[in-house]
Amino acid sequence: MLFTRFSGCLAAVAIVASCGLAAPTTTTISEGVFRYDLSPEAREHALPSMSFLHPDRREGEADSSRQASTLPQIEWRDGVQHVFVGIEPGTSLYGTGEVPGQLLRNGRVNINWNTDAYAYGIDSPSLYQSHPWVLAVRPDGTSFGVLADTTWRSTFDLREGIRIHAEGPAYPVIIIERDHPAEVVEKLADLTGTIEMPPKWALGYHQCRYSYYPESRVREIATEFRERNIPADVIWMDIDYMDGFRIFTFDNNHFPDPAGLNEWLAGKGFRNVWMINPGVKAEEGFFVYDSGTENDVWVKLADGRTPFRGEVWPGMCVFPDYLSERVREWWAPFYKDFMAQGVDGVWNDMNEPAIFGVESKTMPEDNFHNADEAFGGPGTHAQFHNVYGMMMIRATHQGVLAANPNKRPFVLSRANFIGGHRYGATWSGDNVAAWDHLEWSVPMTLNLGLSGQPFNGPDIGGFAGNGSPEMFQRWMGFGALLPFARGHTGKGNIDKEPWSFGPEVEATSRRAIQRRYALMPHIYTAFWQAHRYGTPVARPLFYADPADPAIRSEDDAFLLGDGLLVKCFMNPQMDRTVVMPRGIWRQFDFRDRIEGDHSDPHLPQLYVQDGRIIPAGPVMQFVDEMPLDPLTLIISPDEQGAAEGLLYEDAGDGFEFRQPEGRRLTRYSAAISNNTLTIEREDIDGEWPREPRTVRVILLTDEGMLTADATDAPSIRIDLSNAERID
């Protein structure tokens, strides 16, 4: 009966659309946000949104002082809905989620269909995630975004304007109009939600490989980091920790005491992350399989009765139907005993879902999902494929939080859908140890951020293949400053720890990671902005000046938070010129606290925009090794001698920050007059207690860097004639 209803809906839409191209049905759903449907009937029968944080917001109406200036053409043709959005010459296109290649997406075609895309290339049409979204920046810097709000397979053709077509029934098109691209992305976040504030340890450096085992190898890796004085916060365990790849189990030979291992890691300042995949080994006597069978939780074949079986790592497996709330509630409690072993974070992999030995690499599209009514009710895998991974990490997030209700969950997922950033971070999948993949690391990170997922990054060093020492050195140089910084490699490859390529590469890696920890106050503030507003942590250069056409395609550099520019050297020859945004950008380094930081050619160059203050801190071996004392303020004054910047602080974990007494947002404002630097401190949000500390000022001038120390106070005055020069 449910399938009959669905088929009837599709037929009705097709009948309505048989007239071909017509003016779409338009609804204003928020200030400067417009919904377009094929027809009134299509609007009435549209499937519920799975991208919106509050799906009802898509269904409402609102007033708007801003008029719609981008009108899509929508028609039903050849059994699918086609959308065309024209763009004026000089318009730049971005977003489209997780896509290989360069930042600028004009001229590219991608297909939103989550795919296990091992060692993907420039022509791979689909990767692991689907974000049916385009950000457009007009020649004058104004901007709009287009969301095709459908979970079905869709194609985005950006060769001539924006052309979209998707399988399944008619779907709404959401267009956001704003004056600045940052405002468009923040409005997207207002609709689809922002990331949760992550635990601070998750912003440190992560070390992973497929796989660290046995347990003694994990201890060796952790010990090497501490003995070599290379900062790191997290060690990861891939699938070889399991008993025969059965999820929620531990191999008694290789990992006889996971709780003891995790306790030992914690004693050295490390957190841990362990992998859990969706495939459940179809084996009677395996507690997860027996429980799932008893509770009837598996994805079914097209008959709606027979559990689908597919081969993955454990052999033949069945798969939880996460589209059902009842199944999500069944899945979540498995994390109680798992997390009780001292597990800190969870890695959900293979959740496109990937299936071995079939050409499609996934389930049959006519598989049956007993989806919640909130998602439109039961339907086929063709409808729900792209959200399977998102619904898995939603259930995982629920379970991790229930197991540790006073800690912020950390979940990493390979597959996702737009809006799924609410439940976990991501990475760019199984990339390759090759120079082109190194070059794509920054634009892939940026385009995911422009698509609503700010917590992401690549496998530093490349997952597939070995690569050269120089490549690893360069990759680590800038990769350590991307939002998610994790070194990783595949089974059978050479070791790719920071020290694996010899002393010179180790020295660069140490400096690169030390930079991340020195900049942790700034990075943590940027993550708070992402949580609060949806602002990307790593931003394209055009955020600094959207109307400047010279920087629209620049992807050898990026902005890290407010006012900090990271200029990378992406090719072996190091001979490419980076186009800088207009204005004054002063270069700086951490030679005062990182040996050799100013003279290592493999590290990216760092610049601060005039008028900005960047908060920094001491180099640590892990994020909470010591308090933020001294607090460093890197000041780059504008032409009037003024600068300002923000610093966000809280306990680094837990949820006390949701109350004013658990957080503090401080604005530091600087002004230079008569050779005196005055710094004013203003608490603009929160009441978190402030401990006494030293403020170390680094003043960037056209002649170099000056430094002086003072006590953190509401007002600080520094006589610059007594400041020391940093040589």
TARAUR-V515221 format. One record per pair of residues at least 6 apart in sequence whose ideal C-beta (glycine too) atoms are under 6 Angstrom apart, sorted by the first residue. I is the first residue (numbers start at 1). J is the second residue. D is the distance in Angstrom with one decimal. If there is no record, write none. Layout:
BEGIN
i:I j:J d:D
i:I j:J d:D
END
This chain:
BEGIN
i:2 j:377 d:5.5
i:2 j:378 d:4.7
i:9 j:45 d:4.7
i:9 j:169 d:5.9
i:10 j:169 d:4.7
i:13 j:42 d:5.1
i:13 j:169 d:5.2
i:13 j:170 d:4.4
i:16 j:39 d:4.5
i:16 j:41 d:4.3
i:17 j:38 d:5.4
i:17 j:76 d:2.8
i:20 j:75 d:5.3
i:21 j:75 d:4.2
i:24 j:36 d:4.2
i:24 j:74 d:4.6
i:25 j:37 d:4.4
i:25 j:39 d:5.9
i:25 j:40 d:5.3
i:25 j:43 d:5.3
i:26 j:36 d:5.7
i:27 j:35 d:4.4
i:27 j:61 d:5.7
i:28 j:34 d:5.7
i:28 j:62 d:5.6
i:28 j:64 d:4.7
i:29 j:35 d:5.1
i:29 j:60 d:5.8
i:29 j:62 d:5.9
i:30 j:62 d:5.3
i:31 j:64 d:5.0
i:32 j:64 d:5.8
i:32 j:66 d:4.1
i:32 j:177 d:4.5
i:33 j:176 d:5.2
i:34 j:68 d:4.8
i:34 j:175 d:5.1
i:35 j:172 d:5.2
i:35 j:174 d:5.6
i:36 j:72 d:5.3
i:36 j:173 d:4.5
i:37 j:43 d:3.9
i:37 j:172 d:5.4
i:38 j:74 d:5.0
i:38 j:170 d:4.5
i:42 j:170 d:3.9
i:46 j:172 d:5.5
i:47 j:376 d:4.3
i:48 j:55 d:5.1
i:48 j:375 d:6.0
i:48 j:376 d:5.4
i:49 j:55 d:4.3
i:49 j:58 d:4.7
i:49 j:149 d:5.4
i:50 j:151 d:5.4
i:50 j:387 d:5.4
i:51 j:149 d:5.9
i:51 j:192 d:5.3
i:51 j:418 d:4.8
i:51 j:419 d:4.0
i:52 j:58 d:5.3
i:52 j:191 d:5.6
i:53 j:192 d:5.8
i:53 j:193 d:3.6
i:66 j:177 d:5.7
i:70 j:144 d:5.0
i:70 j:175 d:5.4
i:72 j:83 d:5.3
i:72 j:85 d:4.8
i:72 j:173 d:5.4
i:73 j:84 d:4.5
i:74 j:83 d:5.4
i:75 j:82 d:5.3
i:80 j:165 d:5.1
i:80 j:167 d:6.0
i:81 j:170 d:4.9
i:82 j:165 d:4.7
i:83 j:164 d:4.2
i:83 j:173 d:5.5
i:84 j:163 d:5.4
i:85 j:146 d:5.7
i:85 j:162 d:4.1
i:86 j:161 d:4.9
i:87 j:161 d:5.1
i:90 j:139 d:3.7
i:91 j:136 d:5.5
i:91 j:138 d:5.3
i:92 j:104 d:5.9
i:92 j:137 d:4.7
i:92 j:552 d:4.5
i:93 j:105 d:4.6
i:93 j:106 d:5.0
i:93 j:134 d:5.7
i:93 j:136 d:5.6
i:93 j:158 d:5.1
i:94 j:105 d:5.8
i:94 j:135 d:4.5
i:94 j:447 d:5.9
i:94 j:450 d:5.1
i:95 j:133 d:5.1
i:95 j:134 d:5.1
i:95 j:135 d:4.1
i:95 j:447 d:5.8
i:95 j:450 d:4.7
i:95 j:451 d:4.7
i:96 j:105 d:5.6
i:96 j:110 d:5.5
i:96 j:156 d:5.6
i:97 j:129 d:5.5
i:97 j:131 d:2.6
i:97 j:451 d:4.5
i:98 j:127 d:4.7
i:98 j:129 d:4.3
i:98 j:448 d:5.8
i:99 j:110 d:5.2
i:100 j:120 d:5.7
i:100 j:122 d:5.5
i:100 j:124 d:5.9
i:100 j:440 d:5.7
i:101 j:122 d:5.3
i:102 j:443 d:5.3
i:102 j:555 d:5.6
i:103 j:443 d:3.9
i:103 j:446 d:5.7
i:103 j:555 d:3.8
i:104 j:553 d:4.3
i:105 j:158 d:5.3
i:106 j:158 d:5.8
i:107 j:159 d:5.4
i:108 j:158 d:5.4
i:109 j:157 d:4.9
i:110 j:125 d:5.9
i:110 j:156 d:5.5
i:111 j:125 d:4.4
i:111 j:126 d:4.7
i:111 j:155 d:5.2
i:112 j:130 d:3.7
i:112 j:132 d:5.1
i:112 j:154 d:4.6
i:113 j:126 d:4.6
i:113 j:153 d:4.6
i:114 j:128 d:5.8
i:114 j:130 d:5.6
i:114 j:352 d:4.2
i:114 j:386 d:5.3
i:114 j:415 d:4.8
i:115 j:126 d:4.3
i:116 j:352 d:5.4
i:116 j:354 d:3.8
i:116 j:361 d:4.9
i:117 j:124 d:5.4
i:117 j:127 d:4.8
i:118 j:430 d:4.5
i:119 j:432 d:5.2
i:119 j:464 d:4.3
i:120 j:127 d:5.9
i:128 j:414 d:5.1
i:128 j:415 d:5.1
i:128 j:429 d:4.7
i:129 j:416 d:4.6
i:130 j:386 d:4.2
i:130 j:417 d:5.3
i:131 j:418 d:4.4
i:131 j:451 d:4.1
i:132 j:148 d:4.1
i:132 j:154 d:5.1
i:133 j:147 d:5.0
i:133 j:418 d:5.7
i:133 j:451 d:5.2
i:134 j:146 d:4.8
i:134 j:162 d:5.5
i:135 j:145 d:5.0
i:135 j:450 d:5.1
i:136 j:144 d:5.3
i:137 j:143 d:5.0
i:137 j:181 d:5.2
i:137 j:546 d:5.6
i:140 j:547 d:5.8
i:141 j:546 d:3.4
i:141 j:547 d:3.4
i:142 j:179 d:5.3
i:143 j:178 d:5.5
i:143 j:181 d:4.1
i:143 j:184 d:4.7
i:144 j:175 d:5.9
i:144 j:177 d:5.0
i:145 j:176 d:4.4
i:145 j:184 d:4.5
i:145 j:188 d:5.9
i:146 j:162 d:5.9
i:146 j:175 d:5.6
i:147 j:174 d:4.2
i:148 j:154 d:5.6
i:148 j:164 d:5.0
i:148 j:173 d:5.9
i:149 j:171 d:5.7
i:149 j:172 d:4.8
i:149 j:174 d:5.7
i:150 j:166 d:4.9
i:150 j:171 d:3.7
i:151 j:386 d:5.1
i:151 j:387 d:5.1
i:152 j:166 d:5.1
i:152 j:167 d:4.5
i:152 j:168 d:3.5
i:152 j:383 d:5.9
i:153 j:167 d:5.0
i:154 j:166 d:3.6
i:155 j:165 d:5.5
i:156 j:164 d:5.7
i:157 j:163 d:4.1
i:176 j:184 d:5.1
i:176 j:187 d:4.9
i:178 j:184 d:4.6
i:180 j:546 d:6.0
i:181 j:546 d:5.6
i:182 j:543 d:5.7
i:185 j:450 d:5.8
i:186 j:533 d:5.1
i:186 j:534 d:4.9
i:188 j:452 d:5.4
i:189 j:452 d:6.0
i:189 j:534 d:2.1
i:192 j:419 d:4.3
i:192 j:452 d:5.5
i:193 j:422 d:4.4
i:194 j:531 d:5.5
i:194 j:534 d:4.6
i:195 j:421 d:5.3
i:195 j:455 d:5.5
i:195 j:530 d:5.6
i:195 j:531 d:5.6
i:197 j:531 d:4.5
i:199 j:408 d:4.4
i:199 j:410 d:5.7
i:199 j:653 d:4.6
i:200 j:623 d:4.9
i:200 j:652 d:3.5
i:201 j:233 d:4.7
i:201 j:271 d:4.8
i:201 j:623 d:5.4
i:202 j:410 d:4.7
i:203 j:523 d:5.7
i:204 j:233 d:2.8
i:204 j:623 d:5.0
i:205 j:231 d:5.9
i:205 j:232 d:4.7
i:205 j:485 d:5.2
i:205 j:513 d:4.9
i:206 j:234 d:4.2
i:206 j:486 d:3.7
i:207 j:232 d:5.6
i:207 j:235 d:5.7
i:207 j:487 d:5.4
i:208 j:236 d:3.6
i:208 j:486 d:5.7
i:208 j:488 d:4.3
i:209 j:489 d:5.0
i:210 j:238 d:4.5
i:210 j:490 d:5.2
i:210 j:491 d:4.7
i:211 j:238 d:3.7
i:211 j:240 d:3.7
i:212 j:218 d:4.9
i:213 j:240 d:4.4
i:213 j:254 d:4.8
i:214 j:254 d:3.9
i:215 j:255 d:5.1
i:215 j:261 d:5.3
i:218 j:235 d:6.0
i:222 j:235 d:5.7
i:222 j:265 d:5.9
i:222 j:268 d:5.5
i:222 j:270 d:5.5
i:225 j:232 d:4.6
i:226 j:268 d:5.8
i:228 j:499 d:5.8
i:230 j:498 d:5.3
i:230 j:510 d:4.9
i:231 j:513 d:5.0
i:231 j:517 d:4.8
i:231 j:621 d:5.1
i:233 j:271 d:5.8
i:233 j:622 d:4.8
i:233 j:623 d:5.8
i:234 j:271 d:4.9
i:234 j:273 d:5.9
i:235 j:270 d:5.4
i:235 j:272 d:5.7
i:236 j:273 d:4.8
i:237 j:274 d:4.6
i:238 j:275 d:5.5
i:239 j:245 d:5.5
i:239 j:275 d:5.5
i:239 j:313 d:5.9
i:241 j:255 d:4.9
i:242 j:249 d:5.4
i:243 j:249 d:4.1
i:243 j:251 d:5.0
i:245 j:313 d:4.1
i:245 j:314 d:4.0
i:246 j:281 d:5.0
i:246 j:286 d:5.8
i:246 j:314 d:5.8
i:247 j:276 d:5.2
i:247 j:277 d:6.0
i:248 j:288 d:5.9
i:248 j:334 d:5.3
i:248 j:338 d:5.4
i:250 j:258 d:5.0
i:258 j:341 d:4.6
i:259 j:341 d:4.5
i:259 j:342 d:5.1
i:262 j:272 d:5.3
i:262 j:342 d:3.1
i:263 j:342 d:5.7
i:265 j:272 d:5.5
i:269 j:622 d:3.9
i:271 j:344 d:4.1
i:272 j:344 d:5.1
i:273 j:345 d:3.8
i:273 j:347 d:5.3
i:274 j:343 d:5.4
i:275 j:347 d:4.3
i:275 j:349 d:5.6
i:276 j:346 d:5.7
i:276 j:348 d:5.9
i:277 j:349 d:5.5
i:277 j:350 d:4.4
i:278 j:319 d:5.4
i:278 j:351 d:5.1
i:278 j:353 d:5.6
i:278 j:392 d:5.6
i:279 j:312 d:4.0
i:279 j:317 d:3.5
i:280 j:288 d:5.1
i:280 j:289 d:5.4
i:280 j:317 d:5.6
i:280 j:318 d:5.3
i:281 j:314 d:3.8
i:281 j:317 d:5.8
i:282 j:309 d:5.8
i:282 j:316 d:4.9
i:282 j:317 d:5.9
i:282 j:318 d:5.1
i:283 j:289 d:5.7
i:295 j:330 d:5.4
i:297 j:320 d:5.3
i:297 j:327 d:4.4
i:297 j:330 d:5.3
i:298 j:307 d:3.8
i:298 j:318 d:4.4
i:299 j:308 d:5.0
i:299 j:319 d:4.7
i:299 j:321 d:4.7
i:299 j:367 d:5.6
i:300 j:368 d:4.2
i:301 j:308 d:5.3
i:302 j:366 d:4.2
i:304 j:368 d:4.5
i:307 j:318 d:4.9
i:308 j:367 d:5.3
i:309 j:316 d:5.1
i:309 j:318 d:5.9
i:310 j:355 d:4.0
i:311 j:356 d:4.5
i:311 j:357 d:5.4
i:312 j:356 d:5.7
i:320 j:327 d:5.3
i:320 j:331 d:5.6
i:321 j:327 d:5.0
i:321 j:369 d:5.5
i:321 j:370 d:5.8
i:322 j:328 d:5.8
i:322 j:391 d:3.7
i:322 j:392 d:4.9
i:322 j:395 d:5.4
i:323 j:369 d:4.5
i:323 j:371 d:3.8
i:323 j:384 d:5.4
i:323 j:391 d:5.7
i:324 j:370 d:5.1
i:325 j:372 d:5.3
i:328 j:395 d:3.9
i:331 j:395 d:4.4
i:332 j:395 d:5.5
i:332 j:398 d:4.4
i:332 j:399 d:3.3
i:332 j:402 d:5.9
i:335 j:399 d:3.4
i:335 j:400 d:5.4
i:335 j:403 d:4.8
i:336 j:403 d:4.8
i:339 j:403 d:3.8
i:339 j:404 d:5.8
i:345 j:410 d:3.7
i:346 j:396 d:5.6
i:346 j:400 d:5.8
i:346 j:411 d:5.2
i:347 j:412 d:4.8
i:348 j:392 d:5.7
i:348 j:393 d:5.3
i:348 j:396 d:5.6
i:348 j:413 d:4.7
i:349 j:414 d:5.1
i:351 j:389 d:3.9
i:351 j:392 d:4.8
i:351 j:415 d:4.5
i:352 j:362 d:5.9
i:352 j:415 d:4.5
i:353 j:388 d:5.5
i:355 j:362 d:5.4
i:363 j:381 d:5.0
i:365 j:381 d:5.2
i:365 j:382 d:4.0
i:366 j:380 d:5.5
i:367 j:381 d:3.9
i:369 j:379 d:5.9
i:369 j:384 d:4.8
i:370 j:378 d:5.2
i:371 j:378 d:5.6
i:371 j:379 d:5.8
i:386 j:417 d:5.2
i:387 j:417 d:4.7
i:389 j:413 d:5.7
i:389 j:415 d:2.8
i:389 j:416 d:5.4
i:390 j:416 d:5.3
i:390 j:417 d:4.4
i:390 j:420 d:3.6
i:393 j:411 d:5.3
i:393 j:413 d:4.4
i:393 j:423 d:4.4
i:393 j:424 d:4.4
i:394 j:423 d:4.9
i:396 j:411 d:5.3
i:397 j:409 d:5.3
i:397 j:411 d:5.3
i:397 j:423 d:4.3
i:400 j:409 d:4.2
i:401 j:409 d:5.0
i:406 j:654 d:5.5
i:407 j:653 d:5.7
i:408 j:653 d:5.6
i:411 j:424 d:3.5
i:412 j:424 d:5.9
i:412 j:425 d:5.1
i:413 j:424 d:4.7
i:413 j:426 d:5.6
i:414 j:429 d:6.0
i:416 j:426 d:5.6
i:418 j:452 d:5.9
i:421 j:452 d:5.7
i:421 j:453 d:4.3
i:425 j:455 d:3.9
i:425 j:484 d:5.7
i:426 j:456 d:4.9
i:427 j:457 d:5.9
i:427 j:484 d:6.0
i:428 j:444 d:4.9
i:428 j:458 d:4.6
i:430 j:463 d:4.6
i:430 j:464 d:5.9
i:431 j:437 d:4.5
i:431 j:458 d:5.7
i:431 j:459 d:5.4
i:431 j:462 d:5.5
i:431 j:463 d:5.5
i:432 j:462 d:5.3
i:432 j:464 d:4.6
i:432 j:465 d:5.6
i:433 j:462 d:2.9
i:433 j:465 d:4.0
i:433 j:466 d:5.7
i:433 j:467 d:3.1
i:437 j:462 d:5.8
i:438 j:475 d:5.1
i:439 j:570 d:4.6
i:441 j:458 d:4.2
i:442 j:555 d:5.5
i:442 j:558 d:5.5
i:443 j:555 d:4.1
i:445 j:456 d:5.8
i:445 j:457 d:5.7
i:445 j:482 d:5.3
i:445 j:538 d:5.3
i:446 j:538 d:6.0
i:446 j:540 d:5.0
i:448 j:456 d:4.7
i:449 j:536 d:3.1
i:449 j:538 d:5.7
i:454 j:530 d:4.2
i:454 j:536 d:4.7
i:454 j:537 d:4.7
i:455 j:483 d:5.5
i:455 j:484 d:5.9
i:456 j:484 d:5.4
i:457 j:482 d:4.0
i:457 j:483 d:5.6
i:457 j:484 d:3.5
i:457 j:485 d:5.9
i:459 j:488 d:4.0
i:460 j:475 d:5.3
i:460 j:476 d:5.8
i:460 j:479 d:3.8
i:460 j:487 d:4.6
i:461 j:472 d:4.9
i:461 j:475 d:5.5
i:461 j:487 d:5.6
i:461 j:496 d:4.5
i:463 j:488 d:5.8
i:463 j:489 d:6.0
i:463 j:490 d:5.1
i:464 j:490 d:5.7
i:466 j:493 d:5.4
i:466 j:494 d:4.9
i:469 j:501 d:3.9
i:469 j:505 d:5.0
i:472 j:501 d:5.5
i:473 j:505 d:4.6
i:473 j:508 d:4.8
i:473 j:602 d:4.7
i:474 j:602 d:5.4
i:476 j:509 d:4.6
i:476 j:512 d:5.0
i:477 j:512 d:5.0
i:477 j:602 d:5.0
i:477 j:603 d:4.7
i:477 j:604 d:5.7
i:478 j:568 d:4.3
i:478 j:604 d:4.6
i:480 j:512 d:4.0
i:480 j:513 d:5.0
i:480 j:516 d:4.8
i:481 j:516 d:6.0
i:481 j:560 d:5.8
i:481 j:566 d:5.4
i:482 j:538 d:6.0
i:483 j:537 d:4.2
i:483 j:538 d:5.5
i:487 j:496 d:5.9
i:489 j:496 d:4.3
i:498 j:506 d:5.7
i:498 j:509 d:3.5
i:499 j:506 d:4.3
i:508 j:600 d:5.6
i:508 j:602 d:4.8
i:511 j:594 d:5.4
i:511 j:597 d:5.3
i:511 j:600 d:5.7
i:514 j:594 d:4.9
i:514 j:619 d:4.7
i:517 j:619 d:5.3
i:517 j:620 d:5.1
i:518 j:590 d:5.4
i:518 j:616 d:5.2
i:518 j:619 d:5.3
i:519 j:616 d:5.6
i:521 j:615 d:4.1
i:521 j:616 d:5.9
i:521 j:617 d:5.0
i:521 j:647 d:5.9
i:522 j:561 d:5.4
i:522 j:614 d:5.2
i:522 j:615 d:5.3
i:525 j:646 d:5.6
i:525 j:647 d:5.8
i:525 j:648 d:4.3
i:526 j:537 d:4.6
i:526 j:561 d:3.4
i:527 j:537 d:6.0
i:528 j:648 d:4.0
i:529 j:535 d:4.5
i:530 j:537 d:5.4
i:538 j:558 d:5.0
i:538 j:560 d:5.9
i:539 j:559 d:4.2
i:541 j:551 d:4.4
i:541 j:554 d:4.9
i:541 j:557 d:5.8
i:541 j:581 d:5.5
i:542 j:551 d:5.2
i:542 j:552 d:5.4
i:543 j:559 d:5.8
i:544 j:581 d:4.0
i:545 j:581 d:5.0
i:545 j:582 d:5.6
i:550 j:579 d:4.9
i:551 j:579 d:5.3
i:551 j:581 d:5.6
i:554 j:579 d:5.1
i:556 j:568 d:5.3
i:556 j:570 d:5.1
i:556 j:576 d:5.9
i:556 j:578 d:5.0
i:557 j:567 d:4.5
i:557 j:578 d:4.9
i:558 j:566 d:5.5
i:559 j:565 d:5.7
i:560 j:566 d:5.5
i:563 j:608 d:5.8
i:563 j:609 d:4.2
i:563 j:612 d:3.1
i:564 j:614 d:5.4
i:565 j:585 d:5.8
i:565 j:607 d:4.2
i:566 j:604 d:5.0
i:567 j:578 d:5.1
i:567 j:604 d:5.5
i:567 j:605 d:4.3
i:568 j:604 d:4.5
i:584 j:610 d:3.8
i:585 j:607 d:4.0
i:585 j:609 d:5.7
i:586 j:608 d:5.5
i:586 j:636 d:4.8
i:586 j:700 d:4.1
i:587 j:605 d:5.9
i:587 j:607 d:5.3
i:588 j:606 d:5.7
i:588 j:700 d:5.5
i:589 j:597 d:4.9
i:589 j:598 d:4.3
i:590 j:597 d:4.6
i:591 j:597 d:5.2
i:591 j:598 d:4.1
i:592 j:726 d:5.5
i:593 j:619 d:5.6
i:608 j:614 d:5.6
i:608 j:634 d:6.0
i:608 j:636 d:4.0
i:610 j:636 d:5.2
i:610 j:638 d:4.4
i:611 j:638 d:3.8
i:611 j:643 d:5.2
i:612 j:636 d:5.5
i:612 j:643 d:5.8
i:612 j:645 d:5.7
i:613 j:633 d:5.4
i:613 j:635 d:5.2
i:613 j:643 d:5.0
i:613 j:644 d:5.8
i:613 j:645 d:3.0
i:613 j:668 d:5.3
i:614 j:634 d:4.2
i:615 j:647 d:4.3
i:616 j:632 d:4.0
i:616 j:634 d:5.9
i:617 j:628 d:4.8
i:620 j:626 d:5.9
i:624 j:652 d:5.9
i:629 j:693 d:4.0
i:630 j:694 d:3.9
i:630 j:696 d:4.3
i:631 j:693 d:5.8
i:631 j:695 d:5.3
i:632 j:696 d:4.6
i:633 j:668 d:5.8
i:633 j:697 d:5.4
i:634 j:698 d:4.8
i:635 j:643 d:5.1
i:635 j:670 d:5.0
i:635 j:699 d:5.1
i:636 j:700 d:4.5
i:637 j:643 d:4.9
i:637 j:672 d:5.7
i:641 j:671 d:5.9
i:641 j:672 d:3.5
i:642 j:671 d:5.1
i:643 j:670 d:4.6
i:644 j:669 d:4.4
i:645 j:668 d:5.6
i:646 j:667 d:5.8
i:647 j:666 d:4.7
i:648 j:665 d:5.2
i:649 j:664 d:5.0
i:650 j:657 d:4.0
i:650 j:662 d:5.9
i:650 j:663 d:4.5
i:656 j:662 d:3.1
i:657 j:663 d:4.2
i:660 j:686 d:5.2
i:660 j:687 d:4.7
i:661 j:687 d:4.7
i:663 j:686 d:3.9
i:663 j:688 d:5.3
i:664 j:686 d:4.2
i:664 j:688 d:3.9
i:665 j:684 d:5.4
i:665 j:685 d:3.9
i:665 j:686 d:5.7
i:666 j:683 d:5.7
i:667 j:682 d:4.6
i:667 j:684 d:5.3
i:668 j:679 d:5.9
i:668 j:681 d:5.8
i:669 j:680 d:4.7
i:670 j:679 d:5.0
i:671 j:678 d:5.2
i:675 j:720 d:4.9
i:675 j:721 d:5.8
i:676 j:717 d:6.0
i:676 j:719 d:6.0
i:677 j:718 d:4.4
i:677 j:720 d:5.7
i:678 j:717 d:5.4
i:679 j:716 d:4.2
i:680 j:715 d:5.7
i:681 j:714 d:5.1
i:693 j:712 d:5.0
i:694 j:709 d:5.6
i:695 j:710 d:5.1
i:695 j:712 d:4.7
i:696 j:709 d:5.3
i:697 j:708 d:5.2
i:698 j:705 d:5.7
i:698 j:707 d:5.2
i:699 j:706 d:4.4
i:705 j:726 d:4.2
i:706 j:723 d:4.1
i:706 j:725 d:5.9
i:707 j:724 d:5.3
i:707 j:726 d:5.5
i:708 j:718 d:4.9
i:708 j:723 d:4.4
i:710 j:716 d:4.7
END
